[in-house]
Amino acid sequence: MAGKKAGAKKKTLVDTSQRQQQMAIVTVDTCLKCPAVCTRGAAYMEKMSKPGSIGYGVPCILRRK
């Protein structure tokens, strides 16, 4: 008996408008140049102004990918 072969699954296409946006990670030099300072950026700049502080960046709301 010849059975039916399993066909390939159809991939669902994701609309680009439904894709979740990601925020870019920016450093303190980018935050200093920004004309619209957000609360997260202001707190990060204050933290980085202390001597010996190490920062890895902060997600920027204004720079979405």
C-alpha positions in Angstrom: 0.0 0.0 0.0 1.2 3.4 -0.9 0.6 5.9 1.8 0.6 9.6 1.5 3.9 11.4 2.1 4.0 14.2 4.6 4.3 17.4 2.8 6.5 20.3 3.8 5.0 22.7 6.3 4.1 26.0 5.0 6.0 28.8 6.7 3.9 31.6 8.0 5.0 35.0 6.7 5.5 37.6 9.4 4.4 41.1 8.4 7.1 43.7 9.0 4.6 46.0 10.7 4.0 43.3 13.3 7.7 42.7 14.0 8.8 43.9 17.5 11.2 46.8 17.4 14.5 46.7 19.2 16.2 49.6 20.9 19.8 50.4 20.0 22.4 50.4 22.8 24.1 53.8 23.1 27.0 55.0 25.2 27.3 58.2 27.2 28.8 60.2 24.3 25.7 59.6 22.2 23.5 60.6 25.2 25.4 63.8 25.6 24.7 64.8 21.9 21.0 63.9 22.2 18.7 67.0 22.1 15.8 65.1 23.9 17.3 63.7 27.1 15.2 60.9 28.6 15.2 59.9 32.2 17.1 56.7 31.5 19.8 58.6 29.6 20.1 61.2 32.3 20.6 58.6 35.0 23.2 56.9 32.9 25.1 60.1 32.3 25.1 60.9 36.0 26.4 57.4 36.8 29.1 57.7 34.1 30.2 61.2 35.4 31.7 59.6 38.5 35.4 58.7 38.2 36.2 55.1 37.7 32.8 54.1 36.5 32.3 51.4 33.9 29.4 51.5 31.6 28.1 49.1 28.9 25.5 51.4 27.4 21.8 52.0 27.8 18.9 51.2 25.5 17.8 54.3 23.7 14.1 54.9 23.1 14.7 57.3 20.3 17.0 55.0 18.3 14.8 52.0 17.3 16.0 49.4 14.9 
